[in-house]
Structure formats: structure tokens, C-alpha cells
Amino acid sequence: MHYQAVLFDLDGTLVDSIHDIAAAANHMLVELGYDALPTSQITGFVGRGVDALIWQCLLEKIDDSAPDPEQYQQARTVFAKHYHKQLEQAETPIFEQVIPGLDAFRDAGCKLAVVTNKPIDYTHMILEQTGLAPYFQVVIGGDSCEEKKPHPLPLLFACAQLDVTPEHSLMIGDSINDVAAANDAQIDVLVLPYGYNQGEPTSALPATAHVDDLMAAYQWAQQRTQS
């Protein structure tokens, strides 16, 4: 196969984590004295990391351009408490075709990595809980580098850890953050249609290609090798 490494986003690409995220966010808001938000609205806040999600949730509830710093820090602590509880109580669902897709890439000899904006501790919890952890030689979280996606640094860092050049790497994700980071890193990028692209359709994203699921991504990569 042309690709020696495949980098995967986590939320909205491998796992359907929105229900756990939304539940924790709404528990946070209620504990702070606010009404809950619809899950569909919180979905639009996913993709730029936990801190950005908390910030956006608070902005929906205050009459100011930014949350008070003390309130924001309190919200981060409360969210962390509830999100840990959510992850301990319920298993995060894996999207269909993820396991067959990961098996296919691994059997083809590709090195696999997760590159997500989710904090590394939460990322490891989900990978262990879902049984996905053994697939990945490298896991990069939102606090693993000085920058998060859409900056290319996390992808380039993952390539360096895997000892594979960007030219021979492939990114698979579900949002503009994945596409922008991959394009700036000069890494081919495939977009899935079922994730969390900040509430916007993925069809207009400037990806190398759009695919339906991880098995379709593997088949596309195989064709790329043969062409």
C-alpha cells in the first residue's frame, strides 16, 4: 500500500461520543444554575477541544462577550467531574465498519495513530473502554502538543512518532479541523459524512476524497496504491 501510516480522528470518526459529551455539558450547566442545551446544539460545539466546548456552552447562557475567568475555571472542573462519570458509567458506541476498517489497514501493514483534540486522559479512557487501544501505536491528544487541529503540528508529530513521512500518511476524519490540519501538513485526507463538523455538512470540505465509512476508506486507499 502507498500509505505506511493512517491517522484517525476520534470523536465522530471512530466513536459516537456526542451523547456522553452532551450529558456532561448539560450536567455542568445545570450545576452552575443554567438550563440544559439541546444535544443538537452541543454537537455544533464539538471538534475544537473540551475547553472550546465549555466556553461555547457558557456563551449561550451569559449576557457578555466572554465568561468570567473564575466561572470558566469552575465550569472546567465541573465538566471534568461529570465527563469522567459518564465514561465510567456507559460504553461509548463505535461506529459501524470501524473495526473491519481498522483490521484491514492493520493487516495491510499500516501503522495506526489517533490524533484528536480531546484531552489525552479522556482519549485513553475511551480507547481502553471500547477495546480500540491495541490498534494504535501512537495516540496524540489535544494536550500532547503546543497546538491543536486545525494546526498541522499534531499530525506532523504523529508522523514523526511513527517514523513515517507525511507523503506516505493518510488522515481520516469528519470535520474542517481534520481537513485543514491535513492540508497544511500536506497529508492526504479522507472525510466521513456521519461525524461532528460543527453543525455543517461535510460535502463542501476540501478533502482529498469523501468516503462513506472506514471500509470505504480502506478500499479508496487500495485504489490509490494501484493507480
C-alpha positions in Angstrom: 0.0 0.0 0.0 1.2 3.5 -0.8 0.3 4.7 2.8 2.6 3.5 5.5 0.6 5.2 8.3 -3.1 6.1 8.9 -4.1 8.8 11.4 -7.6 8.8 12.7 -9.7 11.5 14.5 -11.6 10.1 17.5 -15.0 11.8 18.1 -17.3 11.5 15.2 -14.8 9.3 13.3 -14.2 6.2 15.4 -16.7 6.6 18.2 -20.1 8.2 18.6 -19.3 10.2 21.7 -21.8 13.1 21.4 -24.3 11.7 24.0 -21.6 11.4 26.7 -20.2 14.9 25.8 -23.7 16.5 25.8 -24.7 14.8 29.0 -21.6 16.0 30.8 -22.0 19.5 29.4 -25.6 19.7 30.5 -24.9 18.4 33.9 -22.3 21.1 34.1 -24.7 23.9 33.1 -27.4 22.7 35.5 -24.9 22.5 38.4 -23.9 26.1 37.5 -27.6 27.2 37.6 -28.4 27.2 33.9 -30.9 25.3 31.8 -29.6 22.5 29.6 -29.0 22.8 25.9 -30.2 20.6 23.1 -27.8 17.8 22.1 -28.0 19.0 18.5 -26.7 22.4 19.6 -23.9 21.0 21.6 -22.9 18.8 18.7 -22.0 22.0 16.8 -19.5 22.9 19.6 -17.6 19.6 19.2 -14.3 19.4 17.4 -12.0 22.1 18.8 -11.4 20.5 22.2 -13.1 20.4 25.6 -12.1 23.9 26.6 -13.7 25.4 23.5 -16.8 23.4 24.0 -17.2 24.6 27.7 -16.5 28.2 26.5 -19.2 28.0 23.9 -21.8 26.4 26.2 -21.3 29.2 28.7 -21.5 31.9 26.0 -25.0 30.6 25.2 -26.1 31.3 28.8 -24.5 34.7 29.7 -25.1 38.3 28.5 -21.4 39.0 27.9 -18.8 38.5 25.2 -16.8 36.1 27.4 -17.3 34.1 30.6 -15.9 35.4 33.8 -12.5 33.6 34.3 -13.4 32.3 37.7 -16.7 30.9 36.4 -14.9 29.4 33.4 -12.4 27.5 35.6 -15.3 26.3 37.8 -17.1 25.1 34.7 -14.0 23.2 33.6 -13.8 21.4 36.9 -17.5 20.6 37.0 -17.4 19.3 33.4 -14.4 17.1 34.1 -16.2 15.5 37.1 -19.3 14.7 35.1 -17.5 13.6 31.9 -15.4 11.1 33.9 -18.6 9.8 35.5 -20.2 9.4 32.0 -17.2 7.5 30.7 -17.2 5.2 33.7 -21.0 4.5 33.5 -21.6 3.9 29.8 -19.6 2.4 27.0 -19.1 4.9 24.1 -20.5 3.3 20.9 -18.2 2.5 18.0 -19.4 3.5 14.5 -20.2 0.7 12.1 -17.3 -0.5 9.9 -14.7 0.9 12.2 -13.4 -2.5 13.4 -13.3 -4.0 9.9 -11.7 -0.9 8.6 -9.0 -0.9 11.3 -8.4 -4.6 10.8 -8.0 -4.0 7.0 -5.5 -1.2 7.4 -3.5 -3.0 10.1 -3.4 -6.2 8.0 -2.1 -4.2 5.1 0.9 -3.3 7.2 -0.1 0.3 8.1 0.9 1.9 11.3 -2.1 3.4 13.0 -2.5 6.5 15.2 -5.2 8.6 16.8 -4.9 12.3 16.5 -7.7 14.1 18.4 -8.3 17.4 20.1 -9.8 15.6 23.1 -7.5 15.7 26.2 -5.2 12.7 26.3 -6.6 11.2 29.5 -10.1 11.1 28.1 -8.8 9.7 24.9 -7.0 6.8 26.6 -10.2 6.1 28.7 -12.3 5.8 25.6 -9.8 3.7 23.7 -9.4 1.3 26.6 -13.2 1.2 27.3 -14.1 0.4 23.7 -11.3 -2.1 23.1 -9.7 0.0 20.4 -6.5 0.8 22.2 -4.5 -2.2 20.8 -4.9 -0.9 17.3 -2.9 2.2 17.8 0.9 2.6 18.1 0.6 6.3 18.8 -2.1 8.4 20.5 -2.0 12.2 20.3 -4.4 14.2 22.4 -5.4 17.9 22.4 -2.8 18.5 25.2 0.0 16.4 23.6 1.4 19.3 21.5 1.6 23.1 21.8 -1.1 23.3 19.1 -4.4 21.6 18.3 -6.0 20.8 15.0 -6.6 22.7 12.7 -2.9 23.4 13.2 -0.9 20.8 11.4 1.5 20.2 14.3 -0.3 17.2 15.9 -0.4 15.4 12.6 3.3 16.0 11.9 4.1 15.0 15.5 2.2 11.7 15.0 4.1 11.1 11.7 7.4 11.7 13.5 6.4 9.3 16.3 5.5 6.7 13.7 8.7 7.4 11.7 6.6 7.9 8.5 6.8 10.9 6.2 3.6 13.0 5.6 3.7 11.9 1.9 3.1 8.3 2.9 0.5 9.1 5.6 -3.3 9.3 5.4 -5.6 11.3 7.7 -9.2 10.1 8.2 -11.6 12.5 10.0 -15.0 14.1 10.0 -14.5 17.9 10.3 -12.9 21.0 8.9 -10.3 20.8 11.7 -9.1 17.4 10.3 -9.1 18.6 6.7 -7.3 21.9 7.4 -4.7 20.3 9.5 -4.0 17.6 6.9 -3.9 20.0 4.0 -1.4 22.2 5.8 0.7 19.2 6.7 0.5 18.0 3.1 -1.1 14.8 4.1 -3.9 13.2 2.1 -7.2 13.4 4.0 -10.5 11.4 3.7 -13.7 12.8 5.2 -16.6 10.7 6.7 -20.2 12.0 6.5 -21.5 11.0 9.9 -19.5 12.9 12.4 -19.5 16.3 14.0 -18.4 19.1 11.6 -19.5 22.0 13.9 -23.1 21.6 12.6 -22.1 22.0 9.0 -22.3 19.4 6.2 -19.0 17.8 5.2 -19.7 17.7 1.5 -18.0 21.1 0.8 -14.8 20.3 2.8 -11.7 20.4 0.6 -10.6 16.8 1.3 -8.7 14.5 -1.0 -11.8 12.4 -1.1 -15.1 11.8 0.7 -16.0 8.2 1.7 -18.9 6.6 3.5 -17.1 4.7 6.2 -13.8 3.2 7.2 -14.1 0.2 4.9 -14.7 2.5 2.0 -11.6 4.5 3.2 -9.5 1.3 3.1 -10.8 0.5 -0.4 -10.0 4.1 -1.6 -6.5 3.7 -0.2 -6.1 0.4 -2.0 -7.1 2.0 -5.3 -4.7 4.9 -4.6 -2.0 2.3 -4.4 -2.9 0.7 -7.6 -3.4 3.9 -9.6 
